[in-house]
Amino acid sequence: MSVLDEATPAEWDAATKKTLENIYGVNEEKAKYCRDFGAPRKIQVGGTHYMKAGGIQPIEFITSNAIPFREANVIKYVFRHTNKNGVEDLLKARDYIDMIINDYKTKQEK
């Protein structure tokens, strides 16, 4: 995989896992840097649709739980739908859910 935009979901998940292992597993200095990195998330470029008073941004939940790409997008779109694109975001989330369901069905057929 040379271009991130061309990554399959499996390649994305593998890269995410490897990145998290490298960040959190290599040494304490890097892990501390990542834990302290939350400050920039208090400033959101391009709107306030992820800002919740006293809450957590989806990216914090997603990265701290190493959630795979498609599942992460479901979380992202459902989380923001009331503050950004409404039904459009819910349809995007449903599209990702349908992809995940299709994978389950394909595995069952084998």
Secondary structure in CASP SS format (residue, H / E / C, confidence):
PFRMAT SS
TARGET T0000
AUTHOR 0000-0000-0000
METHOD secondary structure of the structure
MODEL  1
M C 1.00
S C 1.00
V C 1.00
L H 1.00
D H 1.00
E H 1.00
A C 1.00
T C 1.00
P H 1.00
A H 1.00
E H 1.00
W H 1.00
D H 1.00
A H 1.00
A H 1.00
T H 1.00
K H 1.00
K H 1.00
T H 1.00
L H 1.00
E H 1.00
N H 1.00
I H 1.00
Y H 1.00
G H 1.00
V C 1.00
N C 1.00
E H 1.00
E H 1.00
K H 1.00
A H 1.00
K H 1.00
Y H 1.00
C H 1.00
R H 1.00
D H 1.00
F C 1.00
G C 1.00
A H 1.00
P H 1.00
R H 1.00
K H 1.00
I C 1.00
Q C 1.00
V C 1.00
G C 1.00
G C 1.00
T C 1.00
H C 1.00
Y C 1.00
M C 1.00
K C 1.00
A C 1.00
G C 1.00
G C 1.00
I C 1.00
Q C 1.00
P H 1.00
I H 1.00
E H 1.00
F H 1.00
I H 1.00
T H 1.00
S H 1.00
N C 1.00
A C 1.00
I C 1.00
P C 1.00
F H 1.00
R H 1.00
E H 1.00
A H 1.00
N H 1.00
V H 1.00
I H 1.00
K H 1.00
Y H 1.00
V H 1.00
F H 1.00
R H 1.00
H C 1.00
T C 1.00
N C 1.00
K C 1.00
N C 1.00
G C 1.00
V H 1.00
E H 1.00
D H 1.00
L H 1.00
L H 1.00
K H 1.00
A H 1.00
R H 1.00
D H 1.00
Y H 1.00
I H 1.00
D H 1.00
M H 1.00
I H 1.00
I H 1.00
N H 1.00
D H 1.00
Y H 1.00
K H 1.00
T H 1.00
K H 1.00
Q H 1.00
E H 1.00
K C 1.00
END
